[in-house]
C-alpha cells in the first residue's frame, strides 16, 4: 500500500475549462486526476439525450477532453476517474476506448453502471422538497442514485487507467482512489471523513484556487485568466496538503479553502455522503506554505443505509425573449416594453417573468426604484421576458412578441434574442442501498 497519494481536480462542472486540466496532467506529477462533471439537472438532461439516441447521454465535452488527456495518461502514468458517463457510462467508455485506438494509446477503460434506478423507485413516493408524490410533478425521465466509493472500487481494482461513472457523489470520485491506494477500510469513518473533506475541497476545481472566491478590491486573486486547478497530497491518516502547479494563476489559502469547505453544506456537523457522515466542524485548516493549505482532524460517523436519488421530470418548455434599449430614458422605455408584453401575454402562462436586467432582474423592483430615487441613471438596459408553457408552440409566443417590439415600440429597441428549451425539473427521494445493482465492464483499447 502507498503511504501518500497525489490527486488532482480536472473539472468542477460539465462546462469547465480544459486547459487547466491539461496543465495538471502535464506538470502536476499526479497519481490520479478526477473530473467532476455531473450535476442534478445535467444527468436528467443527459437522460433526455439518451431517450432520443441510445448511443448518447454522456458528457458533450467527453471527446475533446479525452483527445487531449489520453496521451498524457499513458505518458505520465496517472489514472483518471470521472462521472462524465452521465446517463450512459457504458457508451462513454466505448467512445473513450475508440478514441484511444484512433490515437494509438493502449489502455483499459472501465464503465461503472447501476446508478439508474428509474425502474426501481416507487413513483408515488413523496419528494423531499415538496411532499408530493414524485409522479405528480410531471412525467419522470430520470432517477439516479448517488453512488459511493464501494461502487467505484471494483473498477479501480481491475487496473483500468480510465474509470467512467454515472451519478456518483462528487467527493466519492476523489475518495475512491484514496481508499484503494492507501488501504483504508470502508468502516474507518474518521479516515473516510478526512478523505471526504479533501474530495469536497477538490470537487469544484477552480473554486478552491480563487475562482468563485474573487471579489475585486475585497478579495483579490492574481492572474485569473490562467487560473490553476488544485491537487492534494493525501497521507495514510487522511491529512491532505493542497497546492497548484507553479506558475499558474489563482491562490490557495485558508480563506479560499474555508469558503469551499462550506460550499453547498447545510449542516457542517453532518455532511451526508454515500460513504460517511462527515463532521466538517472538526476539520483543522492551516496555511503551510505559499499557495498551500493542509487539512486534518475531521471526524466521521457510519454511512447512511439509504442513498439519495435525483429525480428528473418533464417540466414543460421555457420561452424567452430579450431586447436592449440605450441612451437617454432607456430604463423607462424598457419598462414600457415590459408593460406592453405583460398585457399582451396576460393569462396565457402560469408563470411569466418580465425583468429589466441591471435593474430588477435579481432583486425585484423595490431596490431598483430606490436606486433611481438616489440618482442612478443607467445608459443602457435590457428587457428579458420568460414564461413556462406546457408545449413548445406556447413557448414560442414569448420570443415572437418580444421581436415584434422592433416596430411596435417603444423607440430604439435592438439586439433581440429569442429561444425555446424543454425544461427538466428536479426533486429528490431515497432508495435503500440494497436495491442498487452496480456492475463494472472493462474495455481494452
Secondary structure as UniProt FT lines:
FT   STRAND          4..11
FT   TURN            14..15
FT   HELIX           19..27
FT   STRAND          32..35
FT   HELIX           40..52
FT   TURN            54..55
FT   TURN            60..61
FT   HELIX           62..76
FT   STRAND          79..82
FT   TURN            84..87
FT   HELIX           89..103
FT   STRAND          108..113
FT   TURN            118..120
FT   TURN            123..124
FT   TURN            128..130
FT   HELIX           134..136
FT   STRAND          140..145
FT   HELIX           149..157
FT   TURN            158..159
FT   STRAND          162..164
FT   HELIX           170..182
FT   TURN            186..187
FT   HELIX           189..202
FT   TURN            203..204
FT   HELIX           205..207
FT   TURN            208..213
FT   TURN            216..218
FT   HELIX           224..226
FT   STRAND          230..235
FT   TURN            236..237
FT   STRAND          240..244
FT   TURN            246..247
FT   HELIX           254..262
FT   TURN            263..264
FT   TURN            268..269
FT   STRAND          271..272
FT   STRAND          277..279
FT   HELIX           280..282
FT   STRAND          284..289
FT   TURN            290..291
FT   STRAND          292..296
FT   STRAND          299..301
FT   STRAND          306..326
FT   TURN            328..329
FT   HELIX           330..344
FT   TURN            345..347
FT   STRAND          351..357
FT   TURN            358..363
FT   HELIX           364..373
FT   TURN            374..375
FT   STRAND          380..389
FT   HELIX           392..403
FT   HELIX           405..408
FT   TURN            411..412
FT   STRAND          414..432
FT   HELIX           433..435
FT   STRAND          439..444
//
